Amino acid sequence: MSAHLRSASRTSASRHRLVAVAAALPLLLGTLAACGYGSDKKSDDSDAPAAAAASGSTTAAKLSADEVKIGYFPNLTHATALVGLKEGFFQQELGGTKIKPATFNAGPAEIEALNAGSIDIGWIGPSPAINGYTKSDGSDLRIISGSASGGVKLVVNPAKIKTLADVKGKKIATPQLGNTQDVALLNWITSQGWKVDAQSGRGDVSVVRTDNKITPDAYRNGSIDGAWVPEPTASKLVSEGAKVLLDESTLWPDKKFVITNVIVSQKFLTAHPDVVEAVLRGSVKTNAWIKANSDKAKADANDQLKALTQKALPADILDPAWASIEVLDDPLAATAKAEAEHAVSAGLLDSPKLDGIYDLTLLNKVLTAQGDPAVDSAGLGAK
């Protein structure tokens, strides 16, 4: 870990030279959201402080591409991208190859951008990655790394729901039909022996698809009795008086399940493997630095959220949300495979052909070079 800190220290002078540039750039208006669906891309390649920190030295040697277009969400579950851009870890590895960042509030919008060539690499949840892969018959993207685990909770109105059994007959929100949390709730309902029509959300539990931005309002006005949601929405609801009834991590082996992966355009991966490897080195370095500097990383992430959305998270929301998310390099492929199976069981997805969705070759090259163990694709690796 100290090696990463020394490396970060060697780049600090370069980052300080960028402060004047960052100060001259206007803030980008964005929308804080979790891994849901339906919003437009927000380009921030020249507006946000993150972009200024990522611009790099014009004298450093370029890799095989002049620039790499990176997409991510202004969300704590995308902490690797938020912190890595702010601290300059990605740019350090890319040298003279410039970073062009863009933020998204929706998985499908990011997949569309990847398919259109508007981005090359992106941080994204497992469900949109799986959907994007299957809809293109496996031709458009690869999952090349993990990024985060956890950060999803069932939070409820304690006056109406005191036990898990009390969830029956209540109105529980998820971010969107078929998204990662929606699938998780439907699977959990089935495990309780209850029935719900996946498309309509009607049944023994009323599943109410509600945008994360308005879920706290829905909770306050009594339109919902609880929600199965990612951070920071879960902690926002707790700040409104809700209680955590179930942490989704307790339902998974080793309490780990994928919430964010790194994907790449297959076209870009083929043309510029050196650039992809550099981004992965930056990702691995960032995750190690976050683990060694949790408080500073948390502050960095919140600074980025403020820059991108003009609103930082208060401590009573930020602290518990940050504590429930674990950054990691392992894509936890077995859990993504299970999530896809859950979507099939719920009737939301035809049985997907996921063979080849992972290409962990470059990630494992980076990991083994620094003495860390390789990670596994759960039999879904590219041949």
C-alpha positions in Angstrom: 0.0 0.0 0.0 2.9 2.4 0.8 4.0 2.1 -2.8 0.8 3.5 -4.0 1.1 6.4 -1.6 4.7 7.1 -2.7 3.5 7.0 -6.3 0.6 9.4 -5.5 3.1 11.7 -3.8 5.4 11.8 -6.8 2.4 13.1 -8.9 1.2 15.7 -6.4 3.4 18.5 -7.9 1.8 17.8 -11.3 -1.7 18.0 -9.9 -0.9 21.3 -8.1 0.0 22.8 -11.4 -3.5 22.0 -12.6 -5.2 24.0 -9.9 -5.2 27.2 -11.8 -6.8 25.5 -14.8 -9.4 23.9 -12.6 -10.3 27.2 -11.0 -10.9 28.7 -14.4 -13.4 26.1 -15.5 -17.1 26.5 -14.7 -18.9 23.8 -12.8 -21.0 21.3 -14.6 -24.6 20.9 -13.6 -25.5 17.3 -13.2 -27.9 15.0 -11.3 -26.9 12.7 -8.5 -28.5 9.3 -9.2 -27.8 5.7 -8.5 -27.7 2.9 -11.1 -31.0 3.3 -12.7 -32.4 4.1 -16.2 -33.7 6.8 -18.4 -31.5 9.9 -18.1 -29.2 11.7 -20.6 -25.5 11.8 -20.8 -23.8 14.9 -19.3 -20.5 15.7 -20.9 -17.9 17.1 -18.5 -14.7 16.9 -20.5 -14.0 20.6 -20.1 -16.3 21.8 -17.3 -15.8 19.9 -14.1 -12.8 20.1 -11.8 -12.4 16.3 -12.3 -11.7 17.0 -16.0 -9.1 19.6 -15.1 -7.4 17.2 -12.8 -7.5 14.5 -15.5 -6.1 16.7 -18.3 -2.5 15.6 -17.7 0.7 16.9 -19.1 0.9 17.8 -22.8 4.6 16.9 -22.9 4.2 13.3 -21.6 4.4 10.5 -24.2 1.1 9.4 -25.7 -0.1 5.8 -25.9 -1.7 4.4 -29.0 -4.7 6.8 -28.7 -4.7 10.6 -28.4 -7.6 10.4 -25.9 -9.7 7.9 -24.0 -13.4 8.7 -23.4 -14.4 7.5 -19.9 -18.0 7.3 -18.6 -19.3 7.1 -15.1 -22.1 8.1 -12.7 -21.9 10.9 -10.2 -22.5 8.4 -7.5 -20.6 6.9 -4.5 -20.9 3.4 -6.1 -18.6 4.8 -8.8 -16.0 6.0 -6.3 -13.1 4.5 -8.2 -13.8 6.8 -11.1 -14.6 9.8 -8.9 -11.5 9.5 -6.8 -9.1 8.3 -9.5 -9.9 11.3 -11.7 -9.6 13.8 -8.9 -6.3 12.4 -7.6 -4.9 12.0 -11.1 -4.2 8.2 -10.9 -5.6 7.5 -14.3 -3.8 10.4 -16.0 -0.5 9.3 -14.4 -0.8 5.9 -16.1 -2.0 7.3 -19.4 0.8 9.9 -19.8 0.1 12.1 -22.8 -3.1 10.3 -23.8 -5.8 12.7 -22.6 -8.9 11.7 -20.7 -12.3 12.9 -21.9 -14.8 12.2 -19.1 -18.6 12.1 -19.4 -21.2 11.5 -16.6 -24.4 9.6 -16.9 -27.5 9.0 -14.7 -28.7 5.9 -16.4 -27.2 2.5 -17.5 -28.9 2.3 -20.9 -27.8 5.8 -21.8 -24.2 4.8 -21.0 -24.5 1.6 -23.0 -25.9 3.6 -26.0 -22.9 6.0 -25.7 -20.5 3.1 -25.7 -22.1 1.6 -28.8 -22.0 4.9 -30.5 -18.4 5.5 -29.7 -19.1 8.5 -27.5 -17.3 6.7 -24.7 -14.7 3.9 -24.8 -14.6 2.7 -21.2 -17.3 3.0 -18.5 -18.2 2.3 -14.9 -21.6 0.7 -14.8 -23.9 -1.7 -12.9 -24.1 -5.4 -13.8 -27.7 -5.4 -15.2 -27.2 -2.8 -17.9 -23.9 -4.4 -18.8 -25.6 -7.8 -19.2 -28.5 -6.3 -21.1 -26.1 -4.4 -23.4 -24.1 -7.6 -24.0 -27.0 -9.8 -24.8 -28.8 -7.3 -27.0 -25.8 -7.0 -29.2 -25.3 -10.8 -29.3 -22.0 -10.3 -27.5 -20.5 -8.0 -30.1 -20.2 -4.6 -28.4 -18.7 -4.7 -24.9 -16.6 -6.7 -22.4 -16.5 -6.5 -18.6 -12.8 -5.9 -17.8 -12.7 -5.3 -14.1 -14.7 -5.0 -10.9 -15.1 -1.7 -9.1 -17.5 -1.9 -6.1 -19.5 -4.3 -4.0 -22.4 -3.7 -1.6 -24.2 -0.5 -0.8 -27.7 -1.8 -1.3 -30.3 -2.0 1.5 -34.0 -2.6 2.2 -35.0 0.4 4.3 -38.6 0.7 5.7 -41.0 2.8 7.7 -40.6 1.4 11.2 -44.1 2.3 12.1 -45.5 0.0 9.4 -42.8 -2.6 9.0 -41.0 -4.1 12.0 -40.0 -7.6 10.7 -39.2 -9.1 7.3 -42.6 -10.9 7.4 -44.3 -7.4 7.6 -43.1 -6.6 4.1 -45.9 -8.7 2.7 -48.8 -6.4 1.6 -46.6 -3.3 1.7 -45.4 -0.9 -1.0 -41.7 -1.2 -1.7 -39.9 1.0 -4.2 -37.1 0.1 -6.5 -35.3 2.4 -8.9 -36.7 1.0 -12.2 -38.2 -2.0 -13.7 -35.5 -4.6 -14.4 -32.7 -2.7 -12.9 -30.2 -4.4 -10.5 -32.1 -3.6 -7.3 -35.5 -4.4 -8.9 -34.2 -7.9 -9.8 -32.8 -8.3 -6.3 -36.1 -7.4 -4.6 -38.1 -9.7 -6.9 -35.8 -12.6 -6.2 -36.0 -12.0 -2.4 -39.8 -11.9 -2.6 -39.8 -15.2 -4.4 -37.4 -16.6 -1.7 -40.1 -15.7 0.9 -42.7 -17.8 -0.9 -44.6 -14.7 -2.1 -45.7 -13.9 -5.6 -45.5 -10.7 -7.6 -46.1 -10.1 -11.3 -42.7 -8.7 -12.4 -44.0 -6.4 -15.1 -46.8 -4.8 -13.2 -45.3 -5.0 -9.7 -48.6 -6.3 -8.3 -48.9 -9.1 -5.9 -48.2 -10.1 -2.3 -45.8 -7.1 -2.3 -46.5 -4.0 -4.3 -43.2 -3.2 -6.2 -43.3 0.5 -7.0 -40.7 1.6 -9.6 -39.6 5.1 -8.5 -36.7 7.2 -9.6 -34.1 7.5 -6.8 -34.3 11.3 -7.0 -37.9 11.3 -5.8 -37.9 8.2 -3.6 -37.3 10.3 -0.4 -40.4 12.4 -1.3 -42.4 9.3 -1.9 -41.4 8.0 1.5 -42.2 11.3 3.2 -45.7 11.5 1.7 -46.5 7.8 2.4 -46.7 6.7 -1.2 -44.2 3.9 -0.3 -43.6 2.0 2.9 -39.9 1.3 2.1 -37.4 0.8 -0.7 -34.8 -1.6 -1.9 -32.2 1.0 -3.1 -28.5 1.7 -3.5 -26.5 4.3 -1.6 -26.8 7.1 -1.0 -30.6 6.8 -1.4 -30.8 4.3 1.4 -29.0 6.6 3.8 -31.2 9.6 2.6 -34.2 7.6 3.6 -32.7 6.8 7.0 -32.2 10.5 7.5 -36.0 10.8 6.9 -36.7 8.3 9.7 -36.5 5.0 7.9 -34.8 2.0 9.3 -32.5 -0.5 7.6 -34.4 -3.8 7.7 -32.0 -5.8 5.4 -28.5 -5.2 4.0 -28.4 -7.1 0.6 -24.8 -8.1 1.3 -26.0 -10.5 3.9 -27.7 -12.5 1.2 -24.5 -13.2 -0.7 -21.5 -15.5 -0.1 -18.8 -13.6 1.8 -21.2 -10.7 1.9 -20.0 -9.5 -1.5 -21.9 -8.9 -4.7 -21.1 -6.7 -7.7 -22.7 -3.3 -7.8 -20.3 -1.6 -10.3 -18.1 -3.1 -13.0 -15.8 -1.6 -15.6 -16.7 -2.2 -19.3 -15.0 -1.4 -22.5 -16.0 -1.2 -26.2 -14.7 -4.3 -27.9 -13.6 -2.1 -30.8 -11.5 0.1 -28.5 -10.1 -2.9 -26.6 -8.9 -4.4 -29.9 -7.4 -1.2 -31.2 -5.9 0.2 -28.0 -5.1 -2.5 -25.5 -2.2 -0.4 -24.1 -4.7 2.4 -23.2 -7.1 -0.1 -21.6 -4.3 -1.6 -19.6 -3.3 1.9 -18.4 -6.8 2.7 -17.3 -6.9 -0.6 -15.4 -3.6 0.2 -13.7 -5.1 3.5 -12.6 -8.2 1.7 -11.4 -6.2 -0.8 -9.3 -4.0 2.0 -7.9 -7.1 4.1 -7.1 -8.8 1.2 -5.2 -5.7 0.5 -3.2 -5.4 4.2 -2.4 -9.0 4.5 -1.3 -8.6 1.6 1.1 -5.5 3.1 2.6 -6.9 6.6 2.7 -10.7 6.1 3.4 -11.4 9.5 4.9 -9.5 11.5 2.2 -11.1 9.4 -0.5 -14.5 10.0 1.0 -13.9 13.7 0.9 -12.6 13.5 -2.6 -15.7 11.7 -3.8 -18.0 14.2 -2.1 -16.0 17.1 -3.7 -16.6 15.5 -7.0 -20.3 15.0 -6.4 -20.5 18.7 -5.4 -18.7 19.7 -8.6 -20.9 17.6 -10.8 -24.3 18.1 -9.1 -23.7 21.4 -7.2 -24.7 19.6 -4.0 -22.5 17.7 -1.6 -23.8 15.0 0.7 -24.2 15.9 4.4 -22.2 13.8 6.8 -25.2 11.9 8.2 -25.8 10.6 4.7 -22.3 10.4 3.4 -20.7 8.5 6.3 -23.0 5.5 6.4 -23.3 5.3 2.7 -19.5 5.3 2.2 -19.0 2.7 4.9 -21.3 0.2 3.2 -19.5 0.3 -0.2 -16.3 -1.7 -0.8 -14.1 -0.9 -3.7 -12.4 -3.9 -5.3 -10.8 -5.1 -8.5 -12.5 -8.5 -8.6 -15.6 -8.3 -10.9 -17.3 -11.0 -8.7 -18.4 -12.7 -11.9 -20.2 -15.5 -10.1 -22.6 -13.0 -8.5 -23.3 -11.2 -11.8 -24.1 -14.6 -13.3 -26.4 -15.3 -10.4 -28.1 -11.9 -10.8 -28.7 -12.7 -14.5 -30.3 -16.0 -13.4 -32.5 -14.1 -11.0 -33.7 -11.8 -13.8 -34.5 -14.9 -15.9 -36.5 -16.5 -13.0 -38.4 -13.3 -12.5 -39.4 -13.3 -16.2 -37.5 -10.0 -16.9 -34.8 -11.5 -19.1 -34.6 -14.3 -21.6 -32.0 -16.9 -20.7 -28.8 -14.9 -21.7 -25.8 -16.2 -23.4 -23.1 -14.6 -21.3 -20.1 -16.7 -22.6 -17.3 -14.2 -23.3 -18.8 -11.2 -21.5 -15.6 -11.0 -19.4 -12.1 -10.3 -20.6 -9.9 -10.2 -17.5 -6.6 -10.7 -19.3 -5.3 -7.2 -18.9 -6.6 -6.9 -15.3 -4.9 -10.1 -14.3 -1.7 -8.9 -16.0 -1.8 -5.7 -13.8 -2.6 -7.7 -10.7 0.0 -10.4 -11.1 2.7 -7.7 -12.0 2.2 -6.3 -8.5 2.1 -9.6 -6.8 -1.7 -9.9 -6.3 -3.7 -13.0 -7.2 -5.6 -13.2 -10.5 -9.4 -13.0 -10.5 -11.9 -15.4 -12.0 -14.5 -15.0 -14.8 -16.8 -17.8 -13.4 -16.5 -19.6 -16.7 -17.7 -16.6 -18.7 -14.3 -15.4 -20.0 -13.6 -14.5 -23.6 -11.8 -17.2 -25.5 
